[in-house]
Amino acid sequence: MSIVVIGVNHRTSPVTLLEKVMISQSVMSDALKDLSSHGDIREVVVLSTCNRTEVYAVAERFHSAYEDILSFLSAKSGISAEEITPHLYSQYENEAVVHLFEVASGIDSAVLGETEIVGQVRGAWEFAMEHGASRSTLNLLFRHALEAGKRARTETAISRSTASMSHAAVEMAQDILGSLTGKRVLVVGAGEMGEGVAAALARAGAAHITVMNRTVERGEALAEKVGARVAHFEHLETELSGTDVLLACTGAGGVIVDHGLMSRARIGIESPLLIVDVALPRDIDPHVDTLPGVTLRDLDHLSEWAQRGLEARAAEVGQVRDIITEEVNKFALDQAQRQAAPLVAQLREVVEGIRGSEIEKFDSRLAELTDDQRDALDAITKGIINKMLHSPSVRLREAAGTPQGERLSAAVRDLFNLD
């Protein structure tokens, strides 16, 4: 039997295909049942997120399992097998193991080093376990994969910084100010970028967020999502007077805060103001940077910031791969030792049978022994067997999965006439 992975992801497939192939949690139990019903699939875990749908399986025969999984994906998505196949990837044994470890470590993600994938991998595995679809082999595999993911994030900087513009805007503000705690933050714009900025602010612990948008209803909806207050656009000058951080992202098509407006808003204000303008065309007149206490950062700064973060994380990939290699080797060793366990158990069973049989032959001559003496005899003979079998058992486990292990196993089977 072999470990296989078959699936599609953000690199191989357009969003239009990914959204059709995606398996929602509401039908996941049926999906596992369907896949498990195929004779060549012994164990299965399905990982389905917005960026990937992958089927991990323990398969009796790879090609049959491939066809079964392809048919399953086709039926679930309503897309013909011929249409899916060009976007499908499949990996087998060690390559499949490495792939899962890369996924769990975040180096196969659309955003390098993302942290959400760890929870998604764990959730997919635990759900499959609860439904009896993931058993000994995949349980061992996913435990090691999650350990690789954990180590990647604790031992390297793969998950630090970000390549997202909205997150970068907030991180840049944090870096400049040291912290957003206690800062009054104004977000102007409630579109996609505004939503990303507001969400990042909330996650960063900013407690005093105000959202402003020309369309009040949209601003109110965003404010409700992140626990912010709403201000009307006509009060922009007043709001600027009481703001420590301004994040501008309206997409208005031109400047909404010119030098004059900012000058008026800053009259009598001595506290510093940080402006991060992520709009294109720019929302903020670049000349406001000349006003006392005002610091302006725009998309050029943000692009450099995000790229710097990406480069820093990309530099960590080599270390992550080293961790993956270590964990793959640990998994292979554990798996090999598990495969040696039945032979060791069989050997001990045969020898124990011989011990019991020989004692039984002398039963009549041992009739006068007390219970304590019988217990002592039992302990002595078992101790002899354990000492004799200890070294061979250890050697079999240590050599499992290697050519030497195969030779030792064959010799033991031959010497003790084991099946």
C-alpha positions as CSV (number, residue, x, y, z in Angstrom):
1,M,0.0,0.0,0.0
2,S,1.2,3.5,-0.8
3,I,0.5,7.1,0.4
4,V,-0.8,9.3,-2.5
5,V,-2.1,12.8,-2.9
6,I,-4.2,14.0,-5.8
7,G,-5.6,17.5,-6.1
8,V,-5.8,21.0,-7.5
9,N,-4.6,24.2,-6.1
10,H,-4.0,28.0,-6.7
11,R,-1.0,27.2,-8.9
12,T,-2.6,24.7,-11.2
13,S,-6.2,25.9,-11.4
14,P,-8.2,29.1,-12.0
15,V,-10.6,30.3,-9.3
16,T,-13.5,29.3,-11.5
17,L,-12.4,25.6,-11.2
18,L,-11.3,25.8,-7.6
19,E,-14.6,27.0,-6.4
20,K,-16.4,24.2,-8.2
21,V,-14.1,21.4,-6.9
22,M,-14.1,22.8,-3.3
23,I,-15.8,20.4,-0.9
24,S,-17.8,22.2,1.8
25,Q,-17.8,21.0,5.4
26,S,-21.5,20.2,5.2
27,V,-20.9,17.4,2.7
28,M,-17.4,16.3,3.9
29,S,-18.7,13.2,5.7
30,D,-20.4,12.0,2.6
31,A,-17.3,12.7,0.6
32,L,-15.2,10.6,2.9
33,K,-17.7,7.8,2.8
34,D,-17.8,8.0,-1.0
35,L,-14.0,7.8,-1.3
36,S,-13.7,5.1,1.4
37,S,-16.1,2.9,-0.5
38,H,-13.6,2.3,-3.3
39,G,-11.7,-1.0,-2.8
40,D,-8.3,0.5,-3.5
41,I,-8.6,3.3,-1.0
42,R,-7.9,2.1,2.5
43,E,-7.6,5.5,4.3
44,V,-8.5,9.0,3.2
45,V,-8.3,12.7,4.3
46,V,-9.7,15.5,2.2
47,L,-8.2,19.0,2.6
48,S,-10.4,21.6,0.9
49,T,-9.8,25.3,1.3
50,C,-10.2,28.4,-0.9
51,N,-6.8,27.7,-2.4
52,R,-6.7,23.9,-2.7
53,T,-8.7,20.7,-2.7
54,E,-6.5,17.7,-2.1
55,V,-7.3,14.0,-1.4
56,Y,-4.7,12.2,0.7
57,A,-5.1,8.4,0.6
58,V,-3.5,5.1,1.5
59,A,-4.0,3.2,-1.7
60,E,-3.7,-0.5,-2.6
61,R,-3.0,0.4,-6.3
62,F,-2.0,3.9,-7.3
63,H,-3.5,4.0,-10.8
64,S,-6.9,2.6,-9.7
65,A,-7.0,5.1,-6.8
66,Y,-6.1,8.0,-9.2
67,E,-9.1,7.1,-11.4
68,D,-11.4,6.8,-8.4
69,I,-10.4,10.2,-7.0
70,L,-10.6,11.8,-10.4
71,S,-14.1,10.4,-10.9
72,F,-15.1,11.6,-7.4
73,L,-13.8,15.2,-8.1
74,S,-15.6,15.2,-11.5
75,A,-18.9,14.1,-10.0
76,K,-18.7,16.6,-7.1
77,S,-17.8,19.5,-9.3
78,G,-19.9,18.8,-12.3
79,I,-16.8,19.2,-14.5
80,S,-15.7,16.4,-16.8
81,A,-12.6,14.4,-16.0
82,E,-11.1,15.6,-19.3
83,E,-11.5,19.2,-18.1
84,I,-10.1,18.6,-14.6
85,T,-7.1,16.4,-15.6
86,P,-4.9,19.2,-17.0
87,H,-5.1,21.0,-13.7
88,L,-4.7,17.9,-11.5
89,Y,-1.4,16.9,-9.8
90,S,-0.6,13.6,-8.2
91,Q,2.3,12.5,-6.0
92,Y,3.2,9.2,-4.7
93,E,4.9,7.9,-1.5
94,N,7.9,10.1,-0.4
95,E,6.8,12.9,-2.8
96,A,3.3,12.9,-1.4
97,V,4.7,13.0,2.2
98,V,7.0,15.9,1.4
99,H,4.0,17.7,-0.3
100,L,1.8,17.5,2.8
101,F,4.7,18.7,5.0
102,E,5.2,21.7,2.6
103,V,1.5,22.5,2.8
104,A,1.4,22.4,6.6
105,S,4.6,24.5,6.8
106,G,3.1,27.3,4.6
107,I,5.6,27.1,1.8
108,D,3.1,25.8,-0.7
109,S,0.6,28.6,0.1
110,A,-0.5,31.5,-2.1
111,V,0.8,33.8,0.6
112,L,4.2,32.4,1.7
113,G,4.2,31.4,5.3
114,E,0.5,31.8,6.0
115,T,-0.6,30.5,9.4
116,E,-4.2,29.6,8.7
117,I,-3.3,26.5,6.7
118,V,-2.1,24.7,9.9
119,G,-5.5,24.8,11.4
120,Q,-7.1,23.7,8.1
121,V,-4.8,20.7,7.9
122,R,-5.5,19.8,11.5
123,G,-9.2,20.2,11.0
124,A,-9.3,18.0,7.9
125,W,-7.4,15.3,9.6
126,E,-9.4,15.3,12.8
127,F,-12.6,15.3,10.9
128,A,-11.5,12.2,8.9
129,M,-10.3,10.5,12.1
130,E,-13.7,11.1,13.8
131,H,-15.4,9.5,10.8
132,G,-13.1,6.5,10.7
133,A,-11.5,7.5,7.4
134,S,-8.0,8.2,8.7
135,R,-6.4,5.4,10.7
136,S,-2.9,4.3,11.6
137,T,-0.9,5.4,8.5
138,L,-2.5,8.7,7.8
139,N,-2.8,9.5,11.5
140,L,1.0,9.0,11.8
141,L,1.5,11.1,8.6
142,F,-0.6,14.0,9.7
143,R,0.9,14.1,13.2
144,H,4.4,14.5,11.7
145,A,3.1,17.0,9.1
146,L,1.6,19.2,11.9
147,E,4.9,18.9,13.8
148,A,6.7,20.1,10.7
149,G,4.3,23.0,10.5
150,K,4.8,23.9,14.1
151,R,8.5,23.7,13.9
152,A,8.6,25.8,10.7
153,R,6.8,28.7,12.5
154,T,8.7,28.5,15.8
155,E,12.2,27.8,14.5
156,T,12.2,30.1,11.4
157,A,10.7,33.4,10.4
158,I,8.6,32.0,7.6
159,S,5.4,33.4,9.0
160,R,6.7,36.8,10.0
161,S,5.9,40.0,8.0
162,T,3.4,39.8,5.1
163,A,3.1,40.4,1.4
164,S,-0.5,41.7,1.7
165,M,-0.8,45.5,1.1
166,S,-3.5,46.0,3.7
167,H,-1.6,44.1,6.3
168,A,1.6,45.8,5.3
169,A,0.0,49.2,5.8
170,V,-0.9,48.3,9.4
171,E,2.5,46.6,10.1
172,M,4.3,49.7,8.7
173,A,2.2,51.9,11.1
174,Q,3.0,49.6,14.0
175,D,6.7,49.7,13.1
176,I,6.9,53.4,12.9
177,L,4.8,54.0,16.1
178,G,6.0,51.1,18.1
179,S,2.4,50.1,18.9
180,L,-1.2,51.0,18.0
181,T,-2.3,50.7,21.6
182,G,-4.2,53.8,22.6
183,K,-3.8,55.4,19.1
184,R,-6.8,56.9,17.4
185,V,-7.0,55.5,13.9
186,L,-9.1,56.8,11.0
187,V,-9.8,54.6,8.0
188,V,-11.1,56.5,5.0
189,G,-12.6,54.1,2.5
190,A,-14.6,51.0,3.0
191,G,-13.9,49.0,-0.2
192,E,-11.9,45.8,-0.4
193,M,-8.7,47.5,0.6
194,G,-10.4,49.4,3.4
195,E,-11.9,46.1,4.7
196,G,-8.5,44.5,4.7
197,V,-6.9,47.5,6.6
198,A,-9.7,47.6,9.1
199,A,-9.5,43.9,9.8
200,A,-5.7,44.1,10.2
201,L,-6.1,47.0,12.6
202,A,-8.6,45.0,14.7
203,R,-6.2,42.0,14.8
204,A,-3.4,44.3,15.7
205,G,-5.3,45.4,18.8
206,A,-6.2,48.9,17.8
207,A,-9.1,49.8,20.1
208,H,-10.0,53.3,18.7
209,I,-10.9,52.8,15.1
210,T,-13.1,55.2,13.1
211,V,-14.4,54.3,9.6
212,M,-15.4,56.9,7.1
213,N,-16.8,56.3,3.6
214,R,-18.8,58.4,1.1
215,T,-21.5,55.8,1.1
216,V,-22.5,55.8,4.8
217,E,-24.2,52.3,4.7
218,R,-21.0,50.7,3.5
219,G,-19.0,52.4,6.2
220,E,-21.5,51.3,8.8
221,A,-21.3,47.7,7.6
222,L,-17.5,47.7,7.9
223,A,-17.5,49.4,11.2
224,E,-19.9,46.8,12.6
225,K,-17.6,44.0,11.4
226,V,-14.5,45.3,13.3
227,G,-16.2,47.0,16.2
228,A,-15.4,50.6,15.0
229,R,-17.3,53.8,15.1
230,V,-18.6,55.6,12.0
231,A,-18.0,59.2,10.9
232,H,-19.6,61.0,8.0
233,F,-17.4,62.1,5.1
234,E,-18.3,65.8,5.5
235,H,-16.7,65.7,8.9
236,L,-13.3,64.7,7.5
237,E,-11.5,67.9,8.7
238,T,-12.8,67.5,12.2
239,E,-11.9,63.9,12.4
240,L,-8.4,64.6,11.2
241,S,-7.9,66.9,14.1
242,G,-8.4,64.1,16.6
243,T,-6.5,61.4,14.7
244,D,-3.1,59.8,15.4
245,V,-3.1,57.5,12.3
246,L,-4.8,58.0,9.0
247,L,-5.1,55.1,6.6
248,A,-6.5,56.3,3.2
249,C,-7.9,53.9,0.7
250,T,-10.9,55.4,-1.0
251,G,-10.1,54.8,-4.7
252,A,-11.8,58.2,-5.3
253,G,-9.7,58.9,-8.3
254,G,-8.0,61.9,-6.9
255,V,-6.8,63.8,-3.8
256,I,-9.4,64.0,-1.0
257,V,-7.0,65.6,1.6
258,D,-5.0,68.5,0.1
259,H,-2.4,70.7,1.8
260,G,-4.9,73.4,2.8
261,L,-7.4,70.9,4.4
262,M,-4.6,69.3,6.4
263,S,-3.2,72.6,7.4
264,R,-6.5,73.7,8.9
265,A,-7.0,70.3,10.6
266,R,-3.6,70.6,12.2
267,I,-4.1,74.1,13.7
268,G,-3.2,73.9,17.4
269,I,-2.3,70.2,17.2
270,E,1.1,69.2,18.4
271,S,0.7,65.4,18.5
272,P,2.2,63.6,15.5
273,L,0.1,62.2,12.7
274,L,1.1,59.2,10.6
275,I,-0.6,58.9,7.2
276,V,-0.5,55.7,5.1
277,D,-2.0,56.3,1.7
278,V,-2.7,53.0,-0.1
279,A,-4.9,54.5,-2.8
280,L,-4.1,54.7,-6.5
281,P,-4.5,57.5,-7.6
282,R,-3.4,58.9,-4.3
283,D,-5.9,60.2,-1.7
284,I,-3.4,62.5,0.0
285,D,-1.6,65.5,-1.4
286,P,2.1,64.5,-1.1
287,H,2.9,68.0,0.1
288,V,1.2,67.4,3.5
289,D,4.5,65.7,4.4
290,T,6.0,69.2,4.8
291,L,3.6,70.1,7.7
292,P,5.0,69.9,11.2
293,G,4.4,66.5,12.9
294,V,3.0,64.9,9.7
295,T,4.6,61.7,8.3
296,L,3.3,60.4,5.0
297,R,3.9,56.9,3.6
298,D,2.4,55.9,0.2
299,L,2.3,52.9,-2.1
300,D,6.0,53.1,-3.0
301,H,6.9,52.8,0.6
302,L,4.4,50.0,1.0
303,S,5.6,48.0,-2.0
304,E,9.2,48.2,-0.6
305,W,7.9,47.1,2.8
306,A,5.9,44.2,1.5
307,Q,8.8,43.0,-0.8
308,R,11.2,43.3,2.1
309,G,8.9,41.0,4.1
310,L,8.6,38.6,1.3
311,E,12.3,38.4,0.8
312,A,12.8,37.8,4.5
313,R,10.3,35.0,4.4
314,A,11.7,33.6,1.2
315,A,15.1,33.4,2.8
316,E,13.6,31.1,5.4
317,V,12.4,28.5,2.9
318,G,15.7,26.7,3.0
319,Q,15.5,26.3,6.7
320,V,11.9,25.2,6.5
321,R,12.9,22.5,3.9
322,D,15.6,21.3,6.3
323,I,12.9,20.9,9.0
324,I,10.7,19.1,6.5
325,T,13.5,16.7,5.6
326,E,14.1,15.9,9.3
327,E,10.4,15.3,9.9
328,V,10.0,13.2,6.7
329,N,12.9,11.0,7.9
330,K,11.3,10.7,11.3
331,F,8.0,9.7,9.7
332,A,9.7,7.1,7.5
333,L,11.5,5.7,10.6
334,D,8.3,5.5,12.6
335,Q,6.4,4.0,9.7
336,A,9.2,1.4,9.1
337,Q,9.3,0.5,12.8
338,R,5.5,0.0,12.8
339,Q,5.9,-2.3,9.8
340,A,8.5,-4.3,11.8
341,A,6.2,-4.6,14.8
342,P,4.1,-7.4,13.5
343,L,7.2,-9.6,12.8
344,V,8.6,-8.9,16.3
345,A,5.2,-9.7,17.8
346,Q,5.0,-12.9,15.7
347,L,8.5,-14.0,16.8
348,R,7.7,-13.4,20.5
349,E,4.4,-15.3,20.1
350,V,6.2,-18.4,18.6
351,V,8.9,-18.4,21.3
352,E,6.3,-17.9,24.1
353,G,4.4,-20.9,22.6
354,I,7.6,-23.0,22.9
355,R,8.1,-21.9,26.5
356,G,4.6,-22.7,27.5
357,S,4.7,-26.1,25.7
358,E,7.9,-27.1,27.4
359,I,6.7,-26.2,30.9
360,E,3.5,-28.1,30.2
361,K,5.6,-31.3,29.4
362,F,7.0,-31.2,32.9
363,D,3.7,-30.3,34.6
364,S,3.5,-33.6,36.5
365,R,7.0,-33.2,37.9
366,L,6.2,-29.7,39.0
367,A,3.1,-30.6,40.8
368,E,4.7,-30.3,44.2
369,L,5.8,-26.7,43.6
370,T,4.0,-24.0,45.6
371,D,2.3,-21.1,43.9
372,D,5.2,-18.9,44.7
373,Q,7.6,-21.3,43.2
374,R,5.5,-21.7,40.1
375,D,5.4,-17.9,39.8
376,A,9.2,-17.8,40.2
377,L,9.7,-20.4,37.5
378,D,7.3,-18.5,35.2
379,A,9.2,-15.2,35.8
380,I,12.6,-16.9,35.2
381,T,11.7,-18.5,31.9
382,K,10.0,-15.4,30.6
383,G,13.0,-13.3,31.7
384,I,15.3,-15.6,29.7
385,I,13.1,-15.2,26.6
386,N,12.9,-11.5,26.9
387,K,16.7,-11.1,27.2
388,M,17.3,-13.5,24.3
389,L,14.8,-11.6,22.1
390,H,15.7,-8.1,23.1
391,S,18.6,-7.6,20.8
392,P,17.0,-9.2,17.7
393,S,13.9,-7.1,18.3
394,V,15.8,-3.9,18.6
395,R,17.9,-4.7,15.5
396,L,14.7,-5.5,13.5
397,R,13.1,-2.2,14.5
398,E,16.3,-0.1,13.9
399,A,17.0,-1.7,10.5
400,A,13.3,-1.6,9.3
401,G,12.8,0.0,5.9
402,T,16.4,-0.6,4.9
403,P,18.0,-3.3,2.7
404,Q,19.7,-4.7,5.9
405,G,16.3,-4.7,7.6
406,E,14.8,-6.8,4.7
407,R,17.7,-9.3,5.0
408,L,17.2,-9.6,8.8
409,S,13.5,-10.0,8.5
410,A,13.9,-12.7,5.8
411,A,16.5,-14.5,8.0
412,V,14.2,-14.4,11.1
413,R,11.2,-15.7,9.1
414,D,13.4,-18.5,7.7
415,L,15.0,-19.5,11.0
416,F,11.8,-19.5,13.0
417,N,9.6,-20.8,10.1
418,L,7.3,-17.7,10.3
419,D,4.8,-16.9,7.6
